[in-house]
Amino acid sequence: MKGSSKYRDKCNSKYGRPSRRALRDMAKKSQATLPVSPEIRPLRALLQAAAACCLFICAACGMAEADEPALPPRIALITPAGAGELAEAIRLGAEAAAKERSAQLITVEAYPVDNPSHTSSNADFTIGPPFANTAAAAGRDLTRSEREQAQVQAAALALEQGAAAILVDPLSEQALGDIVREAELSGTDGGIVPVIVLNDEFPVKGITSVISMDNLEAGRQAGQAMAELLQGRGQIALVGPDPTSAGLVNREQGIREALTSYPAIEIKPKSVCNNREDCWQAVKQQLDQPEVTGVVALQEQASLGAADELNRRRAEGRKVSIVGFGSEQQQLEQLQEGVFQRLIVQNGYSAGYLGINQALAKLEHRPVQRRVVLETKVVSTDNMFWMDNQKLLFPFVQ
C-alpha cells in the first residue's frame, strides 16, 4: 500500500504501539469519565474521533505490512579461484538455479579473470573487482596473497549489498576463514550468513556446506588411467602446485594408491609448480630423463604446462602419455589432437546449481547437506562426444 511507511510512523510512538483493544478501552473510558456538560461535549467528541482515527490508521498499517511482498533472497557468488570453463560452468549453474528458485544472484568479481571465454552474465547484477582501480593492481598480475585478500574484500562487499548467503571457491584456507568471519559479523538477529564452499575442501569451522568432487577417488581414476596407458610398466612424473588444500592432498594420495597395484610403475619425486610457465619448466626437466614415459598433472595449469613441453618435443618422436585434470577449452582441443590421452573432469555446472539450492535450504530452515559429492569422469577421444559427456564438457552450449 502506498505510503505505508507514514502509517507505520503514526502507529509507533516512543512508548510502543497500543493494541486495538487498548484503544477501544481508552475510548470507552473517556466516554465514562468525562462530564456531560455542554462545554465538555465538543472535547469528548474530539477524543472519540481521535481514538477512531488511530484505530483506522493502525488497521491500515497492518494491512500494508501484510500486503507487502517478501523480497527474494539475495545470494552472492564470488569469483571462483580458477578461470576459464570451470569457473564459467559454476556461474552458469548458479544462474540457472537462482532463476528457477526466484532468488536474486549477485556475481562479485574479486579480481579480473584472465582470458575469460564467456563474458555474458544473466545474474541480477555484477559488482566489479575491489582491486580493479587500485594502484597495487595497475598494470600487473596480482600476487596470490593479493588475490586471497581480494576474495575476502569481495565477500565483505557482497555482505554490504545485502547478501543473505555466499558461494565461494576459495583460494586458500586463510581466505576462507576470513570470509567466514566476515559472514559471522554480518549476521543479524543471532543468525549467521551461510557460506557455501564450491570446488574445494578446507578444514574451516562455520561452513554451511561443501560441494566438491571426491578428490581421493578422482586421484584413483587418474592413477588407473595412467597405468592402463603404460600397460603397467614405466616411470611417471607428478607435477602440480603446493598442496595448499585437502583436495590436492587427497588427489595425489589417490594417484599413489591406484599405482600401488602396479609394482613395475615407478613414481618420480613430485615437481612443484604453481603456474603454467613454471609447470612447463618442471616437465621439461622431467622429460630430460628418457626413462619418464608418463606425466600426471594435478590441475589445469600443470596440465597445460605439460602439454606445452610435449608439443615442443614432438619432433623427437618420443611417446609420452599425459593424464590431466580439467576441462579448459585448450585442454579439450589438445585431447582431440592426441597431446592429452585422458582428462579427469568434474561437473562445475552442478557445483553452482547445487550451491544455490543448499544456500536456499539453509535460509528457508530446511535440511542442508554438509557435503555434496560431484561426479567425475575420465574423458578420452573415444568418449568425449558422448551425450552425457557433452553436457559435462560444454554446459554453456544451449
C-alpha positions as CSV (number, residue, x, y, z in Angstrom):
1,M,0.0,0.0,0.0
2,K,1.4,3.4,-1.0
3,G,2.5,5.5,1.9
4,S,2.7,2.5,4.3
5,S,5.8,3.9,5.9
6,K,3.9,7.0,7.0
7,Y,1.2,4.8,8.5
8,R,3.8,2.9,10.5
9,D,5.3,6.1,11.8
10,K,2.0,7.2,13.1
11,C,1.4,3.8,14.6
12,N,4.6,3.7,16.5
13,S,5.3,6.1,19.4
14,K,8.3,6.0,21.6
15,Y,6.1,4.2,24.1
16,G,5.3,1.4,21.7
17,R,2.2,0.6,19.5
18,P,-1.1,0.3,21.5
19,S,-3.3,-2.6,20.7
20,R,-6.7,-2.2,19.2
21,R,-8.4,-3.5,22.4
22,A,-6.4,-0.9,24.4
23,L,-7.6,1.9,22.1
24,R,-11.2,0.8,22.4
25,D,-10.9,0.7,26.2
26,M,-9.4,4.2,26.2
27,A,-12.3,5.4,24.1
28,K,-14.9,3.8,26.4
29,K,-13.1,5.2,29.5
30,S,-13.1,8.7,28.1
31,Q,-16.8,8.4,27.5
32,A,-17.4,7.1,31.0
33,T,-15.4,9.6,32.9
34,L,-16.0,12.8,31.0
35,P,-18.8,15.0,32.4
36,V,-21.7,15.5,30.0
37,S,-21.9,19.3,30.3
38,P,-22.4,21.4,27.1
39,E,-18.9,22.8,27.5
40,I,-17.3,19.3,27.6
41,R,-19.2,17.7,24.8
42,P,-17.0,19.1,22.0
43,L,-13.9,17.8,23.8
44,R,-15.4,14.4,24.3
45,A,-16.4,14.2,20.6
46,L,-12.9,15.2,19.6
47,L,-11.3,12.5,21.8
48,Q,-13.7,9.9,20.4
49,A,-12.8,10.9,16.8
50,A,-9.0,10.8,17.6
51,A,-9.4,7.2,19.0
52,A,-11.3,6.1,16.0
53,C,-8.8,7.7,13.7
54,C,-5.9,5.9,15.5
55,L,-7.8,2.6,15.2
56,F,-8.2,3.1,11.5
57,I,-4.5,4.1,11.0
58,C,-3.3,1.0,12.9
59,A,-5.6,-1.3,10.9
60,A,-4.3,0.3,7.6
61,C,-0.8,-0.1,8.9
62,G,-1.3,-3.9,9.5
63,M,-2.9,-4.2,6.1
64,A,0.1,-2.5,4.4
65,E,2.5,-4.8,6.2
66,A,0.5,-7.9,5.2
67,D,0.3,-6.9,1.6
68,E,4.0,-6.1,1.1
69,P,5.6,-9.0,-0.9
70,A,8.7,-10.6,0.5
71,L,11.9,-9.7,-1.2
72,P,13.7,-12.5,-3.0
73,P,16.8,-13.8,-1.1
74,R,20.0,-12.2,-2.4
75,I,22.9,-14.7,-2.9
76,A,26.4,-13.7,-3.8
77,L,28.8,-15.8,-6.0
78,I,32.4,-14.7,-5.5
79,T,34.8,-15.1,-8.5
80,P,35.9,-18.7,-8.5
81,A,39.6,-19.3,-7.7
82,G,40.2,-20.7,-11.2
83,A,39.5,-19.1,-14.6
84,G,38.1,-20.4,-17.9
85,E,35.5,-23.1,-18.5
86,L,35.2,-24.5,-14.9
87,A,34.6,-21.0,-13.4
88,E,32.1,-20.3,-16.2
89,A,30.3,-23.5,-15.7
90,I,29.9,-22.8,-11.9
91,R,28.5,-19.4,-12.8
92,L,26.0,-20.8,-15.3
93,G,24.8,-23.4,-12.8
94,A,24.3,-20.8,-10.1
95,E,22.4,-18.5,-12.6
96,A,20.1,-21.4,-13.6
97,A,19.2,-22.4,-10.0
98,A,18.6,-18.8,-9.0
99,K,16.2,-18.2,-11.8
100,E,14.3,-21.4,-11.1
101,R,14.0,-20.6,-7.4
102,S,13.3,-16.9,-7.8
103,A,16.4,-15.9,-5.9
104,Q,18.5,-12.8,-6.7
105,L,22.1,-13.6,-7.7
106,I,25.0,-11.2,-7.3
107,T,28.2,-12.1,-9.1
108,V,31.1,-10.4,-7.4
109,E,34.4,-10.2,-9.4
110,A,37.1,-10.4,-6.7
111,Y,39.7,-9.8,-9.4
112,P,39.9,-9.6,-13.2
113,V,39.6,-13.1,-14.7
114,D,42.4,-14.0,-17.1
115,N,41.1,-14.5,-20.7
116,P,37.5,-15.3,-19.9
117,S,35.9,-17.4,-22.6
118,H,32.4,-16.3,-21.9
119,T,31.7,-12.8,-20.6
120,S,27.9,-12.5,-20.8
121,S,26.1,-12.8,-17.5
122,N,22.5,-13.4,-16.6
123,A,23.0,-12.6,-13.0
124,D,20.7,-9.9,-11.5
125,F,23.8,-7.6,-11.2
126,T,27.5,-7.8,-11.1
127,I,29.9,-6.0,-8.8
128,G,33.4,-5.1,-10.2
129,P,36.7,-6.2,-8.7
130,P,37.6,-4.3,-5.5
131,F,41.2,-4.4,-6.7
132,A,40.5,-3.2,-10.2
133,N,41.2,0.5,-9.6
134,T,43.9,0.3,-7.0
135,A,47.5,1.4,-7.7
136,A,48.7,-2.0,-6.4
137,A,46.8,-3.8,-9.2
138,A,47.6,-1.4,-12.1
139,G,49.4,-2.9,-15.0
140,R,50.4,-6.2,-13.4
141,D,49.0,-9.6,-12.2
142,L,48.0,-9.8,-8.6
143,T,50.1,-12.0,-6.3
144,R,48.4,-15.0,-4.7
145,S,48.3,-13.1,-1.4
146,E,46.5,-10.1,-3.1
147,R,44.1,-12.5,-4.7
148,E,43.2,-14.0,-1.4
149,Q,42.7,-10.6,0.1
150,A,40.6,-9.6,-2.9
151,Q,38.3,-12.6,-2.3
152,V,37.8,-11.5,1.3
153,Q,37.1,-7.9,0.2
154,A,34.6,-9.2,-2.4
155,A,32.7,-11.2,0.2
156,A,32.6,-8.1,2.5
157,L,31.3,-6.0,-0.3
158,A,28.6,-8.6,-1.1
159,L,27.5,-8.6,2.5
160,E,27.3,-4.8,2.5
161,Q,25.0,-5.1,-0.5
162,G,22.6,-7.3,1.5
163,A,23.8,-10.8,0.5
164,A,21.9,-13.4,2.7
165,A,24.3,-16.2,1.6
166,I,27.7,-16.5,-0.1
167,L,29.0,-19.0,-2.6
168,V,32.8,-19.1,-2.9
169,D,35.5,-21.2,-4.5
170,P,38.3,-20.1,-2.1
171,L,41.9,-19.7,-2.9
172,S,43.2,-20.9,0.5
173,E,42.2,-21.9,4.0
174,Q,43.2,-18.4,5.2
175,A,40.9,-16.7,2.7
176,L,38.0,-19.0,3.5
177,G,38.5,-18.4,7.3
178,D,38.4,-14.7,6.8
179,I,35.3,-14.9,4.7
180,V,33.5,-17.0,7.3
181,R,34.4,-14.4,10.0
182,E,33.0,-11.6,7.8
183,A,29.8,-13.6,7.4
184,E,29.6,-14.2,11.2
185,L,30.0,-10.5,11.9
186,S,27.3,-9.6,9.3
187,G,24.6,-11.9,10.7
188,T,21.5,-10.3,12.2
189,D,19.1,-11.5,14.9
190,G,21.6,-14.0,16.1
191,G,21.8,-15.7,12.6
192,I,25.0,-16.2,10.6
193,V,25.1,-15.7,6.9
194,P,25.6,-19.1,5.3
195,V,28.9,-19.8,3.4
196,I,28.8,-22.5,0.8
197,V,32.2,-23.8,-0.4
198,L,32.4,-24.8,-4.1
199,N,35.1,-27.0,-5.8
200,D,37.5,-27.5,-2.9
201,E,37.9,-28.7,0.7
202,F,39.3,-26.8,3.7
203,P,39.1,-27.6,7.4
204,V,37.4,-24.3,8.4
205,K,34.7,-24.2,11.1
206,G,31.5,-22.3,10.3
207,I,31.0,-23.6,6.7
208,T,27.3,-24.4,5.9
209,S,28.0,-26.9,3.1
210,V,30.9,-28.1,0.8
211,I,30.2,-29.0,-2.8
212,S,33.2,-30.7,-4.4
213,M,34.3,-33.8,-6.2
214,D,35.8,-36.7,-4.2
215,N,39.4,-35.9,-4.8
216,L,40.6,-39.2,-3.5
217,E,38.5,-41.1,-5.9
218,A,39.4,-38.7,-8.8
219,G,43.1,-39.3,-8.0
220,R,42.5,-43.1,-8.2
221,Q,40.8,-42.6,-11.6
222,A,43.9,-40.7,-12.8
223,G,46.3,-43.3,-11.5
224,Q,44.4,-46.1,-13.0
225,A,44.1,-44.3,-16.4
226,M,47.9,-43.8,-16.4
227,A,48.6,-47.5,-15.5
228,E,46.4,-48.6,-18.4
229,L,48.1,-46.2,-20.9
230,L,51.6,-47.5,-19.8
231,Q,50.3,-51.1,-19.7
232,G,51.5,-51.4,-16.1
233,R,55.2,-50.5,-16.7
234,G,57.2,-47.3,-16.8
235,Q,58.2,-44.2,-14.8
236,I,55.7,-41.4,-14.0
237,A,56.3,-37.7,-13.2
238,L,53.8,-35.9,-11.0
239,V,53.5,-32.1,-11.5
240,G,51.3,-29.6,-9.7
241,P,51.1,-26.9,-7.1
242,D,51.9,-26.9,-3.4
243,P,49.2,-28.9,-1.6
244,T,47.5,-25.9,0.0
245,S,44.2,-27.7,0.3
246,A,43.0,-31.0,1.5
247,G,41.6,-31.6,-2.0
248,L,45.0,-31.6,-3.7
249,V,46.5,-33.7,-0.9
250,N,43.7,-36.3,-1.4
251,R,44.1,-36.1,-5.2
252,E,47.8,-37.0,-5.0
253,Q,47.1,-39.7,-2.4
254,G,44.5,-41.3,-4.7
255,I,47.0,-41.5,-7.6
256,R,49.6,-43.2,-5.4
257,E,47.0,-45.6,-4.0
258,A,45.9,-46.7,-7.5
259,L,49.5,-47.2,-8.7
260,T,50.5,-49.5,-5.7
261,S,48.8,-52.3,-7.7
262,Y,51.4,-51.9,-10.4
263,P,54.9,-52.7,-9.0
264,A,56.5,-52.1,-12.4
265,I,55.5,-48.5,-12.3
266,E,57.8,-46.0,-10.5
267,I,56.6,-42.6,-9.4
268,K,59.3,-39.9,-9.6
269,P,59.6,-37.2,-6.9
270,K,56.8,-34.7,-7.4
271,S,57.7,-31.4,-9.2
272,V,56.1,-28.4,-7.5
273,C,54.8,-25.6,-9.8
274,N,52.1,-23.0,-9.3
275,N,51.6,-21.6,-12.8
276,R,51.7,-22.7,-16.5
277,E,55.2,-21.4,-17.1
278,D,56.7,-23.0,-14.1
279,C,55.0,-26.3,-14.8
280,W,56.3,-26.2,-18.4
281,Q,59.9,-25.9,-17.0
282,A,59.2,-28.6,-14.4
283,V,58.0,-31.0,-17.1
284,K,60.9,-30.1,-19.3
285,Q,63.3,-31.2,-16.6
286,Q,61.4,-34.4,-16.0
287,L,61.4,-35.3,-19.7
288,D,65.1,-34.7,-20.0
289,Q,65.2,-38.1,-18.3
290,P,64.5,-40.5,-21.2
291,E,63.0,-43.2,-18.9
292,V,60.0,-41.0,-18.0
293,T,57.1,-42.2,-20.1
294,G,54.1,-40.7,-18.4
295,V,53.1,-37.4,-16.7
296,V,50.2,-36.9,-14.3
297,A,49.3,-33.2,-13.9
298,L,47.3,-32.4,-10.8
299,Q,45.4,-29.4,-12.1
300,E,44.7,-27.2,-15.1
301,Q,47.8,-25.0,-15.2
302,A,50.1,-28.0,-14.7
303,S,48.3,-29.9,-17.4
304,L,48.7,-27.0,-19.9
305,G,52.4,-26.6,-19.0
306,A,53.0,-30.3,-19.6
307,A,51.2,-30.1,-22.9
308,D,53.4,-27.1,-23.9
309,E,56.6,-29.1,-23.4
310,L,55.3,-32.2,-25.1
311,N,54.3,-30.1,-28.2
312,R,57.9,-28.7,-28.2
313,R,59.3,-32.2,-28.2
314,R,57.1,-33.6,-30.9
315,A,59.9,-33.6,-33.5
316,E,61.8,-36.1,-31.3
317,G,59.1,-38.7,-32.0
318,R,59.0,-39.6,-28.3
319,K,55.8,-41.1,-26.9
320,V,54.8,-39.7,-23.5
321,S,51.4,-40.2,-22.1
322,I,49.7,-37.3,-20.2
323,V,46.8,-37.6,-17.8
324,G,45.5,-34.2,-16.6
325,F,42.7,-32.6,-14.5
326,G,40.4,-30.0,-16.0
327,S,38.2,-29.2,-19.0
328,E,39.6,-25.9,-20.3
329,Q,39.0,-25.3,-24.0
330,Q,42.7,-25.7,-24.7
331,Q,42.8,-29.0,-22.9
332,L,39.8,-30.3,-24.9
333,E,41.4,-29.2,-28.2
334,Q,44.7,-30.9,-27.2
335,L,42.8,-34.0,-26.1
336,Q,41.4,-34.2,-29.7
337,E,44.9,-33.7,-31.1
338,G,46.3,-36.5,-29.0
339,V,48.5,-34.4,-26.7
340,F,46.5,-35.5,-23.7
341,Q,45.4,-39.1,-23.5
342,R,43.0,-38.7,-20.6
343,L,41.4,-35.8,-18.7
344,I,39.7,-36.1,-15.3
345,V,36.7,-33.8,-15.5
346,Q,34.2,-32.6,-12.8
347,N,30.8,-31.1,-13.2
348,G,31.2,-27.4,-12.5
349,Y,27.7,-26.6,-13.6
350,S,26.3,-28.8,-10.8
351,A,28.6,-27.1,-8.3
352,G,27.0,-23.7,-8.9
353,Y,23.5,-25.1,-9.2
354,L,23.6,-27.2,-6.0
355,G,25.4,-24.3,-4.2
356,I,22.3,-22.1,-4.7
357,N,20.0,-24.9,-3.6
358,Q,21.9,-25.5,-0.4
359,A,22.0,-21.8,0.4
360,L,18.3,-21.5,0.0
361,A,17.7,-24.6,2.1
362,K,19.6,-23.0,4.9
363,L,17.8,-19.7,4.5
364,E,14.4,-21.5,4.5
365,H,15.3,-23.6,7.6
366,R,15.2,-26.8,5.6
367,P,17.8,-29.7,6.0
368,V,21.2,-28.9,4.5
369,Q,23.7,-31.4,3.2
370,R,27.0,-30.8,4.9
371,R,28.9,-32.5,2.0
372,V,27.7,-32.9,-1.6
373,V,30.0,-35.0,-3.8
374,L,30.2,-34.2,-7.5
375,E,30.7,-36.8,-10.2
376,T,34.0,-37.0,-12.0
377,K,34.6,-38.8,-15.3
378,V,37.7,-40.0,-17.2
379,V,37.3,-38.4,-20.7
380,S,39.2,-39.6,-23.8
381,T,38.9,-39.0,-27.5
382,D,36.7,-42.2,-27.6
383,N,34.0,-40.8,-25.3
384,M,34.3,-37.0,-25.2
385,F,31.4,-36.7,-27.7
386,W,29.0,-39.0,-25.9
387,M,25.8,-37.1,-25.0
388,D,26.4,-37.3,-21.2
389,N,30.0,-36.0,-21.6
390,Q,28.9,-33.2,-23.9
391,K,26.7,-31.8,-21.1
392,L,29.7,-32.2,-18.7
393,L,32.3,-30.6,-21.0
394,F,30.1,-27.9,-22.7
395,P,27.4,-26.8,-20.2
396,F,27.3,-23.3,-21.8
397,V,26.0,-24.7,-25.1
398,Q,22.2,-24.4,-25.2
